[in-house]
Amino acid sequence: MQVTPADIVSVTTAQVSTAASVRVVAGDLASVPLGALLQAVVTQVDPRQATLDVNGQSLTVRPPTGLQTGAVLFVRVPNAGGSVLEVTTPPRAPKPEVQSVPTGSTQVKVVEVLDTLPDGRVQVRIEGQEQTATARDPLTQAPLPLAPGSRAVLEVVPTPAGVVLRPPAETPVLPVAVATALLQATPTNDLTAALKPLQAELTQLVEGTAVIVRGEAKLFDALGGKAVLDSKGGVTETPLPRLPAAVREAAEAVRETIRSLVPSEPRVPSAGDLQKLVENGGLQFEAKLARLAEDPQLAGALPRQTAAEVRGDLRGDLKGDLLRLIQTTREFGLAVQFPAARAALEGIEAQQATQTLAQATGTPYILQVPFPDRDQWRTLHLAVEREGQSGDENESESGPGRFRMLMHVPLSELGETWIDAGLSGGQFRAAIYLDRSEVRDRVREALPELRTELSTDGFAEVLLDVRATADLPKKTRERSSAMLAGRPASTSLLDVRA
């Protein structure tokens, strides 16, 4: 499917660090333009090599050092050609050096629960370090309900008797502290790249059949099936034992929600599609819980809703359905791990944390939108802010209805595509940045048609321009790096304490 610039603009109504070179051992490298800076997604990693999706091409590279499945990278084929690929990653805040925390100090951290011990303590992982801790409510001294395989944001208090975990105290800075802890503990997640392994995992649970995907032997064993590795390291197709009906129904609910959010056939999302993605993609799950809590029926003014009715009100929300799948499995005592479902859930929570920090710091809201590219899906990164919100002295004063949007999507026809757009009342202006000169010429020819379409949509003044990617202003490059990394540009992720 060919995507026009008009399609890209209709959706809205880098600098990089740590470069390395890898050797391409498989794939059509010749089809990748020389010298162009392209976005890539890591689709698979094993000890010997990694597979990248670059401009619609699948390339296998060695060595895979430092690459993680789902990671978003920038790559470039040197002008000299050959079988070498230059790989760079969006900048991320460095992790602080591991230091002993003074006794009595408190930090809000993401705690991964590994196991519960006979003496009531819990085995946990905090910032990559495994340790044993006591987890109790400070008021009642009752043990916190921490289940193995779960994670929670808790206060971590070192004491002479060992580490103590407790719920964070309600303070004005708590939302920012929790959001920062989540972003520190969660790698950058690409929405579209996460959907494919999630859908394969859900198919296994619902239909009881295996999908041939490398590295899933542990999942088969946990479900009681036989995982037979073939000569290439894949898992041969084999039937899985029948899971409880409630687990299969929970997995099917997640699949149905994904279908409602991502069209089955690639097409440009409409304004309604974007609204549905924001409302039901998981970002507003806790807001829905809050509205239910304020419902007169739940407050006791009317007969209370049953638990099933409350769950029904929350169905169709991706985060809620993922949580229900994991919780239903625990209720049946099944020791099943869902790596793709957990990765998707953590990705949603990272996006929620990003929006929380954006609200607190006045930085742009960052969204990921599935976007069609021929017969496949890409991730369109979108940053939205009020005009003048960023504090750029070159920008005009903010006012009602004045917004600025920055978009990025890698497309097979156009390459890396950046759009810096502004919306103010009846005026729409946009600069489209493209790498290749022949693509820029082709898009310029389409601008009159695009102006006509936007004018028909009600804009009194339309200003459009096409420029080279090298002309991206420094400030825009900084914003784009933060957008692709899924992290607010002006917020430090280091040494934040409650």
Disulfide bonds with the S-S distance in Angstrom:
none
